[in-house]
């Protein structure tokens, strides 16, 4: 069985494929980060981050980013690190499963991906209203684009399946349907 069955037919299909692959890569990174957080734990995480960033903060007292990282990391609790680890594992795992299913043309994955993306977008819009983060705005635009492309692809897949089912019922030559 071939892992990837998705074959882009046009530019929008190619854009969908690239977007889904980026989502999958992001999901893999999130899952790995969650696993690392679980294995490392809060004490070693604090020590490692502070050990890495402190020399930079000391060398340049005006480095606000380094100072903020040291301050933020020093207040991490075991509960916070565990929550972040589990969140990243679940969030990344869901993305990975859905991306693999989409690339295998599993029809059930399209509506599920759309539901997940709507959830992400809703939460991101809430966070944008509180922070106005340009990065979060860009991520929301990316997720919105993937949502539209997923909807388009889902409609095309359903249409192809219905044509294949109709041709089978009438005894005509079956239209090529994807698995």
N, C-alpha and C positions, 0 to 999 in steps of 0.2 A: 504494500500500500504506500503510495506516494504521500508525503507529508503535506506538501503544498499543491493544491489543485486549482487555486485561483489563477485565471489567465486574463490579464487585462485586454480588453477589446478596443479601448480608445483612451484618450488623454485623461478623462475623468476617472476611468477605471484605474489608470496608472497612479493618479493622484490618491485615490482611495487606497490602493495597495501600499504606497509609500507612507501614507498617514497611519495605516494599520500597523505596518512594520515599526514605525517610530513609537506607537503606543506599546507594542510588544517589547521593544528595547527598554522603554521606560519602565514597564511592568517588571522586567527581569532585574533592572537596577534596584527598583524598590524592594523586590523580594530579597535580593542579596543584602541590601542595607538592613532590612528587618532581621534577617538571619544573623548578620554581624552584630547588631545591637543585642540580640538575645544571647549570643555566645560571649561577647565581650563584657556586658554588664555595665552598670553605671559608674562604679568606682574606677575601673580601668579606662572607660570612655573618658571620664573627667580628666584623669591623669594624662592620658594620651593627647587629648586636645589641648589641655593647658600646657603640657610640655612642648607641643608643636608650636603653639601660637604665642606663648609668653615671651620668648626671646624677641619676636617681632614687635610685640606691644612695648617691651622695655626699650628696644632700640629706637623706636619712633613713638614717643608718647602721644603724638597727634594721630596715630593710626586708630581711628574710631572703630573700624571693623574688627580689628584684633582685640581691642579692649572689650567690645561688646560680646565677642565670642567667648572670651575668658569669663566675663561676668555671667553670661547666660549658662555656660557649661558648669560653672561652680555651683549653681543652684539646682542642678538636675537631681530629681529624686529617683529612687528605684522604680517607683510606680510610673513616673513619667516616661522613663526609658522603656519599661516593659510595654506600656500602652503604645508608644511610638513603634516599637518593634512589631507588635501584633498588628497594628494598623497597616504598616508598610507591607508585611507579609500577606495580609488579606487583600489589600488594595492592589498590590503587584500581582498576586496570584490570580485574582479575578481577571485582570487585564490580559495576563498570559493565556489563560484558558480560552477567553473569548477571541483573542487574536488568532490563536491556533485553529479554533473552530471556524472562524471566518475564512481563513486562508485555505481551509479544507472544504469550503462551500457548504457548511452545515447550516441549513435554513433556520433552525431554532436559535442560532447565535446572533442573527441580525436584530430581531426585536429585543433580545436581552442586552445586546451592546447599546442599542438606542436608549433603553431604560437606564442603564448604568451611566451613559453619557449625560442624559438629562439630569440625573442625580448629581454628577460632578459639576455640571454647568450651574445648576441651582445653588449649590454650596459655594462655588466660585463667585457667583454674582453677589451672594450675601457677603462674602469676604471682601469683594471689590468695593461694596458700599461702605465698608468699615475702614478699608486701608487705601483704596485707590491705587493699588500696586500695578505698575505697568507690566510686570512679568505675569501677573495673574490675569490681566486683561488679554495679553497675547495668548496665554494658555486657553482661556475661555473662547477666544476667536478660533484657535486651532481645534478645540473640542467641538465647537459649533459646526465647523467645516466638515469634520469627520462625521458628525451626526447627520448632516444633510447628505453626504456621500453614502453613508451606510443605508439611509432611507432609500436613496435612488437605487442602490445595488440590490437591496431587499425586494423592491418592487419588480425589478428586472428578473430576479431569480424566481419569484413567485409566478410571474407571467410566463416564463419559459416552462416551468413545471406544469402550469395549467394547460399550455399548448400541447405538451407531451401527453398529458392525461387525456385530452380531447382526441388527439390523433390515435391513441391506443383504443379508445372506445369506438371510434368510427372505422377502425381497421385501416386507416391511412398510414402512409409511411411515417414513423415517429419522428418528431422534431428532436434534434439533439438536446437532451436534457442533461444538466450537470448533476452529479451526486449530491 
